[in-house]
Amino acid sequence: MRSPARLPLAPGLRPFVRRIAASRAIDSLRKRRPTAELDESLADTGPNPYEHTLRRDESARLRWALQQLQAPCREIIRLHIEQDMPYAEIAALQQRSEATMRVRMFNCLKSLRRLLARRD
């Protein structure tokens, strides 16, 4: 039995033609592959992995910065933000005036912003 006739190709052209033939065969197989429509109701509405990592990183940065603050600042911020206490209640708790608590909170937040900016 005779082998099929080969086309005379330049030495660098044979791999090129082989690659084209393989790509065409792969494309043909992909076209025959069954496909299914995506159901949009199944879409994940939560944060994507990138957003999740950024949020986790931001919260870690904030925790680090809060740990760098002095204890009185951490306490004022915790009471006002986490416990949702008004300045008047915090002032009564620490036996200070409300105006003093507002100024202290302003200075503490300023220090916190400075720490966060330095960390960036």
PyMOL commands that set and color helices and strands:
alter all, ss='L'
color gray80, all
select helices_A, chain A and resi 13-32+40-42+49-68+71-82+87-94+98-119
alter helices_A, ss='H'
color red, helices_A
deselect
rebuild
show_as cartoon
